[in-house]
Amino acid sequence: MSYLLERKPEPELCAVCCGSKVHQCKACQGSGNVTCPGCAGELGPELCRICAGLRQLRCHLCSGGQISCGVCGGTGQRW
């Protein structure tokens, strides 16, 4: 019996993330921070109780301004 070895095609870079595996978060524009909804980024006579006067909060939708590519599942490759 002879078995033919099937060769898997070489993976290609994901066309969406170009192999980087991540995208820039649209909510925080890649900064990792979003404008505080409590004070809208403006300080009045009193410090905002939500952001304590920082005017921004850490974005909870991403990690450091980056978000995993949903198209390739974060692998960076398209099979």
JOCORVEN-V75966 format. One record per pair of residues at least 24 apart in sequence whose ideal C-beta (glycine too) atoms are under 7 Angstrom apart, sorted by the first residue. I is the first residue (numbers start at 0). J is the second residue. If there is no record, write none. Layout:
BEGIN
((I,J) (I,J))
END
This chain:
BEGIN
((10,76) (10,77) (10,78) (11,76) (11,77) (12,75) (12,76) (12,77) (13,68) (13,70) (13,71) (13,75) (13,76) (13,77) (14,77) (15,68) (15,70) (15,71) (16,68) (16,70) (16,71) (16,75) (18,75) (19,75) (20,67) (20,68) (20,73) (20,74) (20,75) (21,65) (21,66) (21,67) (21,68) (22,66) (22,68) (23,64) (23,65) (24,58) (24,60) (24,61) (24,64) (24,65) (24,66) (26,58) (26,60) (27,58) (27,61) (27,64) (29,64) (30,64) (31,57) (31,58) (31,61) (31,63) (31,64) (32,56) (32,57) (32,58) (33,58))
END
